[in-house]
Amino acid sequence: MNHEFIGKTINGEPRGVPANIFNQDKFEGKIYTASGWPLYCYVSPEQITLTDPDNSFDDLGRHPCGFRADVINKFLIFAIYTKGFKGDRQLKHPDLFAAELLKSSFNYFKRQNTQIDSVLCHWEAETDTYQQFINALDLDQNPEPGIDQQLQAAKQTWTAKQLALFGFTKLSPEGFYWDNGLKDPMARCIFTKP
């Protein structure tokens, strides 16, 4: 049986999630990735979820690997966790590829006539995107960046570059929030089309 996967080929072996989950109006159930990893999957015109079957946080409250995209009132809200933890080690999931999942989700929602006017991003301190944002701010050179520098730094992240492929390039001060507090640093952005 020939299966197509949304992912990549690594060392001649396919990696990814089954493409057919995005070819249906609605799907719910357990799927197996190209490498044989089980995932719970839910796909509907308003939501796409791929999670570890036990969907649990580890003892330190860190996210499990997974992907979620929800469309609520024309807002796309998504979370991508392609890395998880096993003890003290952070591991990359062998079959979750963020760019491919985001692209497949946008294409699926478009086929379902699900309108998306804005994309809400929430970057927590442990995520790669938050670290890209902080690096782009260059806090060593500019410890108190203004809103213009914050917006420019946010636009330099992987997430912003991916969203630009779908026309979501506008980020205004009203759609941006950054908390660099010591407890739970995070940034929240709302990208729209110009």
Helices and strands as residue ranges (DSSP letters): E 5-10, E 13-18, G 19-22, E 27-32, E 38-44, E 47-51, E 66-72, E 75-81, E 83-86, E 89-92, H 98-111, E 118-124, H 128-137, H 147-155, H 158-164, E 170-179, E 186-192
